[in-house]
Structure formats: C-alpha cells, structure tokens
C-alpha cells in the first residue's frame, strides 16, 4: 500500500512541475543581425561645389560663343629648366597643382587687350611656398571676351560673316585659357614682381596687386588628369613641336620637357 502511494505522489509532483513552467523549452532562433548599410557617400569639397555653380553661371551668361585664336607674333624665350631640381631653384616661384573654380574677365583692359582672371584652389604645392597649399588665389592670363568688330577692326583678315557686335573669346593661340572645373599644374609668381610702370598701374586699377601670373605661360602650364595623374601641355603648338622635334635633330628641348613633366607627375 505504501509503495502504491509513493508512485501516486511521484506522478502528482511531475504534473505540478510541468504546469509550473519547468519543462524544458525549445530554444528560440536568434534574429539575424541587420545588414550593414552602404558606405557613406564621399564628401564633395566645397570648392568643387562652388566651381559647379560658377560653371552653370558662365554657361548662362555666355552660352555658345566663337573662339578667335590669335598669334601675337612675340619672340618667345622659354624658361624651361632641365629638371625639377633646377625648377626648385627658380627664385620667388611656386609650382602648384590647382583646380579652377571661377573665370572672370578683368574689370580693366590692359591697353586694348582684355585679360582673364582665374580663381584657383591650390590642391598641392610641388615646389616653393608650402603655405599656399589649400589657399584660393587669382591667376592672370591674356585673353577674354570682346566685340568682334573691336578685335578685328581694320584687319585684312576681317570675317564679314561675323557681326561686329558679337562677343567672341579672343585668346593667344599658345595660351588657351583653362576652363572652370579643370586641374592645372604650373610654376607661378606674384604679378606685382614685374617692374614695368604701366603694368603695375594696370594691376592697381584692376585690383589685382595680390594676383599671380605663370612663370612661363607658353611652355609651363600643364593640364592634369586627376584620375591618371598624367600631364599634357596646355599649349597645342608645343604639343606639335614635341612630336616634330622628337623625330628631328633638335631634341634637347623636347627631352628636357618630357623629363620635367615625368618628374612633376611623380610629385602629384
């Protein structure tokens, strides 16, 4: 009788434990970790945003326009050094990689010639004053917009199909003006370092006394491809000369130019 009572008590205890929630539970599956969101978009530098705005404004103001490339018939003296080491020794000269953010015509012409002022953001200093890195500077180049009749008045090459009042971009055929959004490499100097009184008076009248000019606009302005970091000359006539001279006896200048270009590319 006692043994039977014991079995009954044991059975009752098992029922109570099951009802009280002590029975083994089926483990719950863990929720999968949320997938990582895509990488944050790269931050666009402010100066590039400014450049896009200025480029849109330039297109609205000028739209489609003709470009008149003229040959100034100047006797050119190239300041091209033999190497980067020689370029570093050029006095009061800083070589930069810069991004063009704006394109404005000087408020005052120099004589009868329009001048253009590029605003550029210095991305990197390759030689010279390191404090110019990440600074915004102004760069003066010859050329600009003017009525065709004013530019070509009295010329035997006057094109009668172009209205005299049409604004055309006139520029030195060896110094094409870099566009907004382009990257350039050049050695440059303060414009006010040149002693000619007429030039200094023009700088003051145009409020450009703190601006810069290329050290050698004909030979030492390069266009830079930001993706490949390769340089090409800004002067289309120099490009032809490099090809021509490479196949002829006069190879000294072409050899120096290619060497300096390659050395600058390593600094980019």
C-alpha positions as CSV (number, residue, x, y, z in Angstrom):
1,X,0.0,0.0,0.0
2,X,2.8,2.4,0.9
3,X,4.6,1.6,-2.5
4,X,1.4,2.5,-4.4
5,X,1.0,5.8,-2.5
6,X,4.7,6.6,-3.4
7,X,4.0,6.2,-7.1
8,X,0.9,8.4,-6.9
9,X,2.9,11.2,-5.2
10,X,5.6,11.0,-7.8
11,X,3.2,11.3,-10.6
12,X,1.4,14.2,-9.0
13,X,4.8,16.0,-8.5
14,X,5.6,15.6,-12.2
15,X,2.3,17.1,-13.2
16,X,2.9,20.1,-10.9
17,X,6.4,20.7,-12.3
18,X,5.1,20.7,-15.9
19,X,2.3,23.1,-15.0
20,X,4.7,25.4,-13.2
21,X,6.7,26.0,-16.4
22,X,9.8,23.9,-15.5
23,X,9.5,21.7,-18.6
24,X,12.5,22.2,-21.0
25,X,11.9,25.0,-23.5
26,X,12.6,24.9,-27.2
27,X,15.4,27.4,-27.8
28,X,14.3,30.4,-29.9
29,X,16.2,31.2,-33.1
30,X,18.3,34.4,-32.9
31,X,17.3,37.2,-35.2
32,X,19.8,37.8,-38.0
33,X,22.0,40.9,-37.5
34,X,20.8,43.8,-39.6
35,X,22.8,44.1,-42.9
36,X,25.3,46.9,-43.0
37,X,24.1,50.0,-44.7
38,X,26.1,51.1,-47.8
39,X,29.2,53.2,-47.4
40,X,28.6,56.8,-46.7
41,X,28.8,59.0,-49.9
42,X,32.1,60.7,-50.3
43,X,32.1,64.3,-49.2
44,X,32.4,66.7,-52.1
45,X,34.9,69.6,-51.3
46,X,33.3,73.0,-51.1
47,X,35.4,74.4,-53.8
48,X,34.1,71.8,-56.3
49,X,30.5,72.8,-55.4
50,X,31.5,76.4,-56.0
51,X,33.0,75.5,-59.3
52,X,29.9,73.8,-60.5
53,X,27.8,76.8,-59.6
54,X,30.2,79.2,-61.4
55,X,30.3,76.9,-64.4
56,X,26.5,77.0,-64.7
57,X,26.5,80.8,-64.4
58,X,29.2,81.1,-67.0
59,X,27.1,78.9,-69.4
60,X,24.0,81.1,-68.8
61,X,25.9,84.3,-69.4
62,X,27.9,83.3,-72.5
63,X,26.1,80.3,-73.9
64,X,27.5,79.3,-77.3
65,X,30.4,81.5,-78.4
66,X,33.1,81.7,-81.0
67,X,36.8,81.5,-80.0
68,X,39.3,83.6,-82.0
69,X,42.8,82.3,-81.5
70,X,45.4,84.9,-82.5
71,X,49.1,84.7,-82.9
72,X,50.7,87.6,-81.0
73,X,53.9,87.3,-83.1
74,X,56.0,87.6,-79.9
75,X,59.6,86.4,-79.7
76,X,59.3,83.7,-77.1
77,X,62.1,82.8,-74.7
78,X,61.4,79.6,-72.9
79,X,62.4,79.4,-69.2
80,X,62.1,75.6,-69.2
81,X,64.6,74.2,-66.7
82,X,66.5,70.9,-67.3
83,X,64.9,69.2,-64.4
84,X,62.7,69.5,-61.3
85,X,65.8,70.2,-59.2
86,X,66.5,73.2,-61.4
87,X,62.9,74.4,-61.2
88,X,63.1,74.3,-57.4
89,X,65.9,76.9,-57.6
90,X,63.8,79.4,-59.5
91,X,63.6,82.5,-57.3
92,X,60.2,83.6,-56.0
93,X,58.5,80.8,-57.9
94,X,56.0,78.3,-56.6
95,X,54.8,75.3,-58.5
96,X,51.2,74.2,-57.7
97,X,48.5,71.7,-58.7
98,X,45.4,73.8,-58.7
99,X,41.7,73.4,-59.5
100,X,39.9,76.2,-61.5
101,X,36.8,77.3,-59.6
102,X,35.9,80.6,-61.4
103,X,36.6,82.5,-64.6
104,X,36.2,86.3,-64.6
105,X,37.3,88.9,-67.0
106,X,39.5,91.7,-65.5
107,X,37.5,94.8,-64.9
108,X,40.0,96.9,-66.7
109,X,41.7,96.1,-70.0
110,X,45.4,96.3,-70.3
111,X,45.7,98.7,-73.2
112,X,43.4,97.4,-75.9
113,X,43.7,93.8,-74.7
114,X,41.2,92.0,-72.4
115,X,42.7,89.9,-69.6
116,X,41.1,87.0,-67.7
117,X,41.4,86.2,-64.1
118,X,41.1,82.6,-63.0
119,X,40.2,81.8,-59.4
120,X,42.0,78.6,-58.5
121,X,42.1,76.4,-55.4
122,X,45.7,75.2,-54.7
123,X,45.4,71.5,-54.0
124,X,49.1,70.8,-53.6
125,X,52.4,72.7,-53.6
126,X,55.1,70.9,-55.6
127,X,57.9,73.4,-55.2
128,X,58.2,76.7,-53.3
129,X,55.9,78.2,-50.7
130,X,54.2,75.4,-48.9
131,X,51.9,77.9,-47.1
132,X,49.9,78.3,-50.3
133,X,48.5,74.8,-50.1
134,X,44.7,74.8,-49.8
135,X,44.7,78.5,-50.5
136,X,42.5,80.3,-53.0
137,X,44.4,82.5,-55.4
138,X,43.9,84.5,-58.5
139,X,45.8,83.8,-61.7
140,X,46.1,86.3,-64.6
141,X,46.1,85.1,-68.2
142,X,45.8,87.0,-71.5
143,X,42.6,87.0,-73.5
144,X,38.9,87.5,-72.9
145,X,35.6,88.4,-74.5
146,X,35.2,91.5,-76.7
147,X,33.0,92.5,-79.7
148,X,34.4,91.0,-82.9
149,X,34.4,94.4,-84.6
150,X,36.6,95.8,-81.8
151,X,39.0,92.9,-82.0
152,X,39.3,92.7,-85.8
153,X,38.7,96.3,-86.8
154,X,40.6,97.2,-89.9
155,X,42.2,93.8,-90.2
156,X,42.7,92.3,-93.7
157,X,41.6,89.1,-92.2
158,X,38.2,90.5,-91.1
159,X,35.5,87.9,-91.4
160,X,32.4,89.6,-92.8
161,X,30.2,86.7,-91.8
162,X,30.7,87.5,-88.1
163,X,28.6,90.5,-86.8
164,X,30.8,93.3,-85.4
165,X,28.7,93.4,-82.2
166,X,29.0,89.6,-81.5
167,X,31.0,88.8,-78.3
168,X,33.8,86.5,-79.1
169,X,36.5,84.9,-76.9
170,X,39.9,86.1,-78.1
171,X,42.9,84.3,-76.8
172,X,46.6,83.8,-77.5
173,X,46.9,80.6,-79.6
174,X,49.7,79.4,-77.4
175,X,47.9,80.2,-74.1
176,X,44.4,78.7,-74.2
177,X,42.5,79.8,-71.0
178,X,41.8,76.7,-68.8
179,X,38.1,76.1,-68.2
180,X,36.2,76.0,-64.9
181,X,36.5,72.6,-63.4
182,X,39.9,71.7,-64.9
183,X,43.0,70.9,-63.0
184,X,46.3,72.5,-64.0
185,X,49.9,72.4,-62.9
186,X,52.2,75.4,-63.3
187,X,55.1,77.4,-61.7
188,X,53.8,80.9,-60.9
189,X,55.0,84.2,-59.5
190,X,53.4,87.3,-58.0
191,X,52.2,89.6,-60.8
192,X,53.4,92.7,-58.9
193,X,57.1,91.4,-59.2
194,X,57.3,92.8,-62.7
195,X,58.7,96.3,-62.6
196,X,57.0,97.9,-65.7
197,X,55.2,101.0,-64.6
198,X,52.3,100.7,-67.0
199,X,51.8,97.1,-65.9
200,X,51.9,97.9,-62.2
201,X,49.4,100.8,-62.8
202,X,47.1,98.3,-64.6
203,X,47.3,95.8,-61.7
204,X,46.3,98.6,-59.3
205,X,43.4,99.8,-61.4
206,X,42.1,96.3,-61.9
207,X,42.6,95.5,-58.1
208,X,45.0,92.6,-58.9
209,X,48.1,93.6,-57.0
210,X,48.0,90.3,-55.0
211,X,47.3,88.1,-58.0
212,X,49.8,85.6,-59.7
213,X,51.0,85.0,-63.2
214,X,52.5,81.9,-64.8
215,X,56.3,81.9,-64.7
216,X,56.2,80.7,-68.4
217,X,52.7,80.6,-69.8
218,X,53.8,79.3,-73.2
219,X,55.8,76.3,-72.0
220,X,55.0,75.6,-68.4
221,X,51.2,75.2,-67.9
222,X,50.1,71.6,-67.9
223,X,46.6,70.1,-67.9
224,X,46.3,67.4,-65.3
225,X,44.1,64.3,-65.5
226,X,43.1,63.8,-61.8
227,X,42.3,60.1,-62.3
228,X,45.6,59.1,-64.1
229,X,47.7,61.9,-62.7
230,X,49.2,62.4,-66.1
231,X,50.2,65.8,-67.5
232,X,49.8,67.2,-71.0
233,X,50.9,70.6,-72.2
234,X,48.3,73.4,-72.3
235,X,49.9,74.8,-75.4
236,X,48.7,72.9,-78.6
237,X,51.5,74.3,-80.7
238,X,54.1,73.0,-78.2
239,X,52.4,69.6,-78.5
240,X,53.1,69.6,-82.2
241,X,56.6,70.8,-81.6
242,X,57.3,68.0,-79.2
243,X,56.2,65.4,-81.8
244,X,58.1,67.2,-84.6
245,X,61.3,67.7,-82.7
246,X,61.4,64.2,-81.3
247,X,61.9,62.9,-84.8
248,X,64.4,65.5,-85.9
249,X,67.9,66.7,-84.8
250,X,66.7,69.3,-82.3
251,X,65.8,67.0,-79.4
252,X,67.3,68.9,-76.5
253,X,64.2,71.0,-75.6
254,X,61.8,68.1,-76.1
255,X,63.9,65.8,-74.0
256,X,64.1,68.3,-71.2
257,X,60.3,68.9,-71.4
258,X,59.5,65.2,-71.2
259,X,61.9,64.8,-68.2
260,X,60.4,67.7,-66.3
261,X,56.9,66.5,-67.0
262,X,57.7,63.0,-65.8
263,X,59.3,64.3,-62.6
264,X,56.3,66.6,-61.9
265,X,53.9,63.7,-62.3
266,X,55.7,61.8,-59.5
267,X,55.0,64.8,-57.2
268,X,51.3,64.8,-57.8
